C-alpha cells in the first residue's frame, strides 16, 4: 500500500466503512492508517432503512 497516498487511503477507508465492505478489507485499511500514524476520519452515520 505504499503507492496509495494518505488522502486516498483515508477516503477508501471512509467509503469502505459507509458501504459495509468486507471486515478484513476494512481491517487492512485501518492497520495501514495506524502504521502511517494518520488521524482517522470522522464518519457520518447513514440513516437506517426501515
Secondary structure, DSSP 8 states (H G I E B T S, - for coil): -TTS-HHHHHHHHHHHHHHT--HHHHHHHHHHHHHTT-------------
